[in-house]
Structures are given as C-alpha cells and as structure tokens.
Amino acid sequence: MGDMTIPFIMLLILTIALVLERKHQEDKIVEIYEDKFEEWKKHTSIEKKEKHCKELVGLVFLEDSKLDIQVLDKKIVDRLERKKYSIKL
C-alpha cells in the first residue's frame, strides 16, 4: 500500500489543479462574454413598437331598416361627418 500512496497523492493534486484551472478559465470566458454583451447593449438601439389597439367609440344598431350609430366618444363625430371610416365584413 505504501508504494501507491505517492502516485495517488500526485494524481489527486493534479486533478484538483486541473479542476481549479478549468473553473478559472470558464469564469474568465463568462466575464468576457458579459462585457461583450454590455458593449452590444450600449451600441444597439432598441426600437419599441407602439401597438395600436382597437378602441370602442360607438355602437351601430339596425332599427326599422335604418342604421342608428350611438357615439361613445364625441371626438369621433367629426370623423363620421367627414366619412373617414371603413366598412369591414
């Protein structure tokens, strides 16, 4: 048993040294990529697209074969008078 302790201890020390060296290199690579990412964020312009949602501004009813439009927002009356609308089926 005494013959194998010295090679075993050397192998154990070598293994620990290689694991620590690998951990050090991995940390260094992660740090490099984090720096590159931060640099990329500085130079990249982020364009926020404004999403236009539909808004309920009136109701259309059919009453005695006549269309009746009830407007909920008074700003829309001008557009209706100028005929600025489209019809979708």
MDAnalysis code that builds the backbone (N, CA, C; Angstrom):
import MDAnalysis as mda
import numpy as np

u = mda.Universe.empty(267, n_residues=89, atom_resindex=np.repeat(np.arange(89), 3), trajectory=True)
u.add_TopologyAttr("name", ["N", "CA", "C"] * 89)
u.add_TopologyAttr("resid", np.arange(1, 90))
u.add_TopologyAttr("resname", ["MET", "GLY", "ASP", "MET", "THR", "ILE", "PRO", "PHE", "ILE", "MET", "LEU", "LEU", "ILE", "LEU", "THR", "ILE", "ALA", "LEU", "VAL", "LEU", "GLU", "ARG", "LYS", "HIS", "GLN", "GLU", "ASP", "LYS", "ILE", "VAL", "GLU", "ILE", "TYR", "GLU", "ASP", "LYS", "PHE", "GLU", "GLU", "TRP", "LYS", "LYS", "HIS", "THR", "SER", "ILE", "GLU", "LYS", "LYS", "GLU", "LYS", "HIS", "CYS", "LYS", "GLU", "LEU", "VAL", "GLY", "LEU", "VAL", "PHE", "LEU", "GLU", "ASP", "SER", "LYS", "LEU", "ASP", "ILE", "GLN", "VAL", "LEU", "ASP", "LYS", "LYS", "ILE", "VAL", "ASP", "ARG", "LEU", "GLU", "ARG", "LYS", "LYS", "TYR", "SER", "ILE", "LYS", "LEU"])
u.atoms.positions = np.array([
    [0.809, -1.179, 0.000],
    [0.000, 0.000, 0.000],
    [0.864, 1.259, 0.000],
    [1.963, 1.241, 0.615],
    [2.861, 2.381, 0.680],
    [3.414, 2.756, -0.676],
    [3.497, 1.786, -1.605],
    [4.027, 2.068, -2.927],
    [3.066, 2.928, -3.761],
    [1.772, 2.839, -3.500],
    [0.785, 3.529, -4.329],
    [0.322, 4.873, -3.746],
    [0.702, 5.219, -2.546],
    [0.214, 6.465, -1.941],
    [0.803, 7.700, -2.610],
    [2.087, 7.664, -2.945],
    [2.722, 8.831, -3.565],
    [2.133, 9.105, -4.954],
    [1.996, 8.102, -5.842],
    [1.352, 8.378, -7.140],
    [-0.118, 8.808, -6.977],
    [-0.818, 8.239, -6.005],
    [-2.215, 8.601, -5.785],
    [-2.324, 10.062, -5.330],
    [-1.444, 10.491, -4.438],
    [-1.463, 11.875, -3.966],
    [-1.108, 12.829, -5.105],
    [-0.129, 12.443, -5.934],
    [0.237, 13.273, -7.086],
    [-0.933, 13.379, -8.069],
    [-1.616, 12.263, -8.312],
    [-2.775, 12.260, -9.202],
    [-3.899, 13.119, -8.627],
    [-4.119, 13.039, -7.324],
    [-5.141, 13.835, -6.662],
    [-4.817, 15.327, -6.753],
    [-3.564, 15.690, -6.518],
    [-3.144, 17.096, -6.618],
    [-3.285, 17.603, -8.045],
    [-2.898, 16.789, -9.028],
    [-3.018, 17.158, -10.434],
    [-4.484, 17.351, -10.825],
    [-5.341, 16.461, -10.362],
    [-6.774, 16.553, -10.663],
    [-7.370, 17.839, -10.080],
    [-7.047, 18.138, -8.840],
    [-7.554, 19.351, -8.193],
    [-7.036, 20.596, -8.909],
    [-5.770, 20.575, -9.301],
    [-5.194, 21.720, -10.011],
    [-5.882, 21.922, -11.354],
    [-6.145, 20.841, -12.081],
    [-6.811, 20.968, -13.379],
    [-8.259, 21.446, -13.233],
    [-8.959, 20.988, -12.215],
    [-10.341, 21.429, -11.983],
    [-10.365, 22.920, -11.651],
    [-9.429, 23.359, -10.792],
    [-9.381, 24.769, -10.438],
    [-9.004, 25.648, -11.644],
    [-8.067, 25.170, -12.452],
    [-7.673, 25.916, -13.649],
    [-8.840, 26.028, -14.628],
    [-9.587, 24.943, -14.803],
    [-10.748, 24.967, -15.698],
    [-11.802, 25.952, -15.178],
    [-12.050, 25.953, -13.895],
    [-13.022, 26.871, -13.304],
    [-12.577, 28.312, -13.524],
    [-11.293, 28.579, -13.353],
    [-10.752, 29.920, -13.566],
    [-10.947, 30.355, -15.019],
    [-10.642, 29.468, -15.969],
    [-10.787, 29.789, -17.392],
    [-12.257, 30.010, -17.765],
    [-13.157, 29.181, -17.223],
    [-14.581, 29.341, -17.501],
    [-15.086, 30.680, -16.978],
    [-14.661, 31.061, -15.781],
    [-15.075, 32.354, -15.220],
    [-14.574, 33.512, -16.080],
    [-13.340, 33.372, -16.591],
    [-12.772, 34.405, -17.437],
    [-13.548, 34.532, -18.749],
    [-13.936, 33.417, -19.339],
    [-14.697, 33.434, -20.586],
    [-16.087, 34.028, -20.356],
    [-16.723, 33.667, -19.251],
    [-18.044, 34.223, -18.937],
    [-17.945, 35.733, -18.747],
    [-16.905, 36.198, -18.094],
    [-16.713, 37.629, -17.890],
    [-16.513, 38.349, -19.218],
    [-15.751, 37.747, -20.131],
    [-15.530, 38.340, -21.451],
    [-16.852, 38.466, -22.194],
    [-17.676, 37.411, -22.172],
    [-18.958, 37.449, -22.873],
    [-19.926, 38.437, -22.222],
    [-19.888, 38.583, -20.912],
    [-20.735, 39.576, -20.251],
    [-20.324, 40.990, -20.644],
    [-19.015, 41.228, -20.739],
    [-18.535, 42.538, -21.185],
    [-18.959, 42.817, -22.619],
    [-18.843, 41.813, -23.482],
    [-19.265, 41.970, -24.879],
    [-20.761, 42.249, -24.960],
    [-21.549, 41.580, -24.117],
    [-22.990, 41.781, -24.112],
    [-23.338, 43.197, -23.659],
    [-22.670, 43.689, -22.631],
    [-22.905, 45.051, -22.165],
    [-22.530, 46.068, -23.252],
    [-21.414, 45.811, -23.939],
    [-20.994, 46.680, -25.027],
    [-22.009, 46.649, -26.161],
    [-22.543, 45.474, -26.468],
    [-23.551, 45.330, -27.508],
    [-24.819, 46.095, -27.140],
    [-25.220, 46.034, -25.846],
    [-26.417, 46.742, -25.410],
    [-26.248, 48.253, -25.541],
    [-25.024, 48.752, -25.342],
    [-24.784, 50.188, -25.470],
    [-24.928, 50.649, -26.912],
    [-24.452, 49.833, -27.855],
    [-24.422, 50.233, -29.257],
    [-25.671, 49.850, -30.030],
    [-26.546, 49.080, -29.437],
    [-27.755, 48.651, -30.124],
    [-28.918, 49.535, -29.703],
    [-29.598, 50.040, -30.695],
    [-30.780, 50.852, -30.378],
    [-31.990, 49.929, -30.327],
    [-32.716, 50.032, -29.251],
    [-33.896, 49.202, -29.075],
    [-35.105, 50.022, -29.514],
    [-35.776, 49.536, -30.531],
    [-36.952, 50.228, -31.038],
    [-38.191, 49.579, -30.447],
    [-38.907, 50.373, -29.700],
    [-40.143, 49.867, -29.125],
    [-41.269, 50.154, -30.108],
    [-41.917, 49.104, -30.529],
    [-43.028, 49.262, -31.451],
    [-44.291, 49.544, -30.641],
    [-44.910, 50.638, -31.005],
    [-46.122, 51.019, -30.306],
    [-47.282, 50.270, -30.927],
    [-47.950, 49.514, -30.116],
    [-49.045, 48.696, -30.602],
    [-50.328, 49.517, -30.558],
    [-50.977, 49.622, -31.698],
    [-52.233, 50.356, -31.774],
    [-53.374, 49.379, -31.556],
    [-54.093, 49.593, -30.485],
    [-55.199, 48.712, -30.149],
    [-56.504, 49.313, -30.632],
    [-57.460, 48.449, -30.853],
    [-58.788, 48.914, -31.228],
    [-59.449, 49.536, -30.006],
    [-60.221, 50.562, -30.255],
    [-60.886, 51.268, -29.178],
    [-62.370, 51.360, -29.517],
    [-63.204, 51.047, -28.567],
    [-64.645, 51.119, -28.771],
    [-65.080, 52.572, -28.638],
    [-65.596, 53.148, -29.749],
    [-66.013, 54.543, -29.737],
    [-67.482, 54.714, -30.085],
    [-68.132, 53.649, -30.500],
    [-69.541, 53.767, -30.843],
    [-70.161, 52.405, -31.111],
    [-71.483, 52.413, -31.175],
    [-72.248, 51.199, -31.441],
    [-73.158, 51.453, -32.625],
    [-73.343, 50.428, -33.447],
    [-74.209, 50.541, -34.623],
    [-75.379, 49.592, -34.438],
    [-76.570, 50.123, -34.583],
    [-77.791, 49.331, -34.437],
    [-78.625, 49.445, -35.707],
    [-79.345, 48.383, -36.010],
    [-80.307, 48.394, -37.109],
    [-81.688, 48.481, -36.478],
    [-82.368, 49.574, -36.763],
    [-83.658, 49.813, -36.134],
    [-84.650, 50.246, -37.211],
    [-85.637, 49.417, -37.474],
    [-86.663, 49.696, -38.503],
    [-86.019, 49.972, -39.850],
    [-85.125, 49.101, -40.265],
    [-84.375, 49.181, -41.524],
    [-83.615, 50.510, -41.658],
    [-83.210, 51.062, -40.548],
    [-82.438, 52.297, -40.523],
    [-81.245, 52.085, -39.581],
    [-80.061, 52.492, -40.017],
    [-78.871, 52.358, -39.176],
    [-78.831, 53.488, -38.159],
    [-78.592, 53.104, -36.927],
    [-78.507, 54.070, -35.842],
    [-77.127, 53.918, -35.200],
    [-76.337, 54.996, -35.170],
    [-74.988, 54.965, -34.605],
    [-75.000, 55.741, -33.299],
    [-74.638, 55.056, -32.225],
    [-74.512, 55.715, -30.936],
    [-73.021, 55.928, -30.671],
    [-72.629, 57.167, -30.557],
    [-71.224, 57.523, -30.385],
    [-70.919, 57.625, -28.897],
    [-69.853, 56.932, -28.467],
    [-69.437, 56.971, -27.072],
    [-68.378, 58.037, -26.815],
    [-67.662, 58.421, -27.865],
    [-66.608, 59.434, -27.756],
    [-66.952, 60.582, -28.699],
    [-67.110, 61.780, -28.193],
    [-67.559, 62.922, -29.001],
    [-66.528, 63.356, -30.046],
    [-65.255, 62.942, -29.880],
    [-64.228, 63.297, -30.858],
    [-64.437, 62.564, -32.184],
    [-65.203, 61.511, -32.177],
    [-65.389, 60.684, -33.364],
    [-66.483, 61.241, -34.277],
    [-67.343, 62.086, -33.763],
    [-68.448, 62.637, -34.553],
    [-67.913, 63.362, -35.782],
    [-66.825, 64.103, -35.637],
    [-66.235, 64.824, -36.766],
    [-65.783, 63.856, -37.857],
    [-65.188, 62.761, -37.470],
    [-64.739, 61.769, -38.457],
    [-65.922, 61.126, -39.170],
    [-66.980, 60.889, -38.443],
    [-68.169, 60.317, -39.077],
    [-68.778, 61.300, -40.070],
    [-68.789, 62.568, -39.728],
    [-69.342, 63.584, -40.637],
    [-68.481, 63.743, -41.880],
    [-67.167, 63.581, -41.761],
    [-66.268, 63.665, -42.908],
    [-66.153, 62.345, -43.662],
    [-66.844, 61.339, -43.172],
    [-66.855, 59.994, -43.759],
    [-65.449, 59.383, -43.777],
    [-64.737, 59.499, -42.643],
    [-63.394, 58.914, -42.505],
    [-63.515, 57.577, -41.774],
    [-64.098, 56.621, -42.420],
    [-64.247, 55.296, -41.813],
    [-64.247, 54.246, -42.914],
    [-64.058, 53.031, -42.530],
    [-64.086, 51.916, -43.474],
    [-65.054, 50.870, -42.951],
    [-65.578, 50.075, -43.858],
    [-66.552, 49.043, -43.513],
    [-65.885, 47.685, -43.721],
    [-65.920, 46.870, -42.698],
    [-65.345, 45.522, -42.766],
    [-66.448, 44.511, -42.534],
    [-66.420, 43.462, -43.309],
    [-67.417, 42.392, -43.133],
    [-66.852, 41.267, -42.340],
])
